[in-house]
């Protein structure tokens, strides 16, 4: 009789544990509230567009202001893009709500260091996808701000920096604020940017403050992680 009682108790404990696991899995993805998180494909025509675009929506606090991150405009820079995708969705207790737009170029891809050229057709393919699919989504999406994530080979005076290609804009002001809060991220404006006309410039001119985050392509992964966390935290602490 005692053994049967122990067996019943054990079965009940197993059932309770299984229920707890099910509840946890249904409400949590990488530490975030999953009820509002969604995954959407915006484009997937690899023949005509030479790539695809998808978005992860509602990371963080769904009741707060919306901020967009964009990765993949320049496929050579994918190591930095992967760093954001690894870190941001894993964070808890974020102040704001984040959507990540992911451009996936399917032709002429590579990364710095493997011999791929900065002038490869994949670069233009990514910019075309940004203008055709990402720009209208962000422009009409009630976003407070957008950050386009890139990397560089170290040809600038600063290796890790933020900037907006539209001077004297709100996007430029936000970028300066971010740099002021980060020990390892500077504010520096290069003479030109090829992708500006395809995303950040039209966004700034049409009511969505936008700026670039540039990481050094050959930084160690631990440095990339540290710098990305500085960016994420500084953005999350902005007041709008």
N, C-alpha and C positions, 0 to 999 in steps of 0.2 A: 504493500500500500504506500509506504514511504517512497519507494523507488518510483512508483507511478506519479506521485506528487512532484518529485524532482523532475521527472520527464516533462510533465505539463508546464512547470515553471520554465524549464529550458526552452520548450517550444514557444512559449509566450515571449521570452526574451529575444529569441531569433526573429519572431514576427515583428516585434517592436523595432529591432535593429534594422530589419529590411525596410520597414516603413520610413524610418529616419533617413536611410540612404536614398530612398526614392524621392523623398521630399527635398533633400539637399541637391540631388542631381537635377530636379525639375526647376529649382529656383536659383541655381548658381552655375555660372560658366566662368572658369578662371577667376573666381572670387567676386564677380559682379552679379548684380540682380539680372537674371536672364529673362524675366517675364517680358521686358520690352525690347530686348536685343533681337535684331533680325539680320538676315543675310540676303542680299538682293543682287541679281545679275542685271546690269544695265545694258550691256552689249556683249555679244559673243559671235561676231562675224570675223573669223580668222582669215577668210579669203579676201574680203574687201577692206576691212579695217586693220588686218594683220595684227589682231590682238583682241583682248576682251577687257571689260570693266565691271567690277563688282564693288559693293559697298557693305561694310559692317556698320549697322546703325545702333544708336542708343547705348553706347558704352558709358558707364558711369552713372551720373544722376539724371534720370530722364525728366525731372521737373525743373532743371536749371537751363541756362543759356546753352545754345548749340554751337559747337566749334567743329570745323572740318579739318581733317588731315588728308593730304594727298600723297601717295607714293607711286612710283613707277613711271613718271613722265619720261625720265631718261633711264632706260633699262640697264645701262652700264653701271649704274649706281645702286644696284639692288642689295648690296650688303647692308647699306644704311636703311633701306626700306624694310628689310627683314628685321632689323633691330627694333624699329617702331612697332611692327606687327607682333613681335615677341613680347614687348614690354607693356604697351598701353592696355591691351585687353586683359592683362593679368592683374591690374591694379584695383584696389578696393578704396572706398571712401573718397571718390573723386568729387570735386565741387561742381563740375560742369558736365554736360552731356556731349559725347564725341561720336562723330561718324568718320570712318576711315575709307576713303575712296582708293581703290587698288587697281592700277592700270597694269595689265599683263601683256606686254608686247611678245608676239609669238615668232617674229622673224628678226634676224640680225641682233640677237641678244648676246650678252656677255657681261663681263665686269672688268673694272680696271685691274690690270696686272696679268690678264690672260692674252694680251696682244690685240684686243679689240680696239677699234678706232673710235675716237670721240665724234667723228663725222659719219659714223655708220648710219645706214637707213633706219635702223631701229630707233635712233634718237628722234627723227622726224615722225616716225609712226606713233611714238608715245605722245608727242606734242599734239598730233592730230586727234588722237583719242581724248586727250585732256580738253581740247576746245570743243569737240563734237558732243561729248557725253558728260564730262565732269563739270565744265563751266556752267552750263544751264542748270544742272542740279543744284549747285551751290548758290548761284545767283538768285534762284527762285526758292531757296530752301530755308529762309529765315535764320541764317547763320550770323553770329556775332563776328566771326573771324575765320580765316582759312590759312593753313600752314602747308606749304609745298616743300616736301622733304627731298633734299639732294645731297650729293657729295662731290668732292673735287680732288685733284691730284696734287694739291699743295703749291699751285702756281701763284696764289694770292699772298699778300702780306700776312693774312690770318688764315688759319686752317679750319677752324670751327667758328662759324659766325652766322648771324641773321641779318636780313636786310629786306627792304621793299624796293622794287624797281621804280615805283612812283614816289618821287620825293615830295616832302611836305604833305603826305597823306596820313590818314589814320592808321593804315597798315604800317607805315614807317614809324609812327609813334609807338605802336604796340611792340614792334621789333626792338626799338630802343629800350622800352621798359623791360622786355625780356632779357636783353643783354645786361642791363643794369642789375638784374637779380641773379645773374649766373657768373660764377667764378671762371668758368672755362669757355664761355661763349661770348664772342665779341660782336660789336656792330660794325659792319664794313660793307660798303656798296661798290661792287665791281663796275668797271666801265660799261659793260653790256651783259645781257643774258639772252640766250636764244629762245628760252621757253616763256619769257615774260609775256609776249603778245598772245600766247595760247592759253594763259590761265591767270596769273597774278595781276597783270596790267588790266585786263578787262574787268576782273573782279573788283579791284580798287576803284575803277572808274564807274562801276555800276552798283556801288553801295555796300560791298563786302570787303572790309579791310583784309588784306592778304600780304603775307611775306614769306620769304624763303628761310629754311634752315639748311645750312651747308655744313657737312661733316667732312673730315679728312678721310679719304678712301682707305689709306694705308694705316690708319690708327688701329691699335689692337682692339679685339672685340670687347675687352673690359673697359677700354677708354670709350668706345662707341656707346656701350651701355650707360656709363657714367654721364656722358654728355647728353644722351637722349633723356635720361631721367631728370637732369637739370632743366632741359627744355620743357618736358611734360609738367614738372612741378611748377615752374615759373608761369606757364600758360594757365595752369589750373588755379593759380592764386591771383589771376587778374580780376579786377573788378570792372564790370561793364556798366 
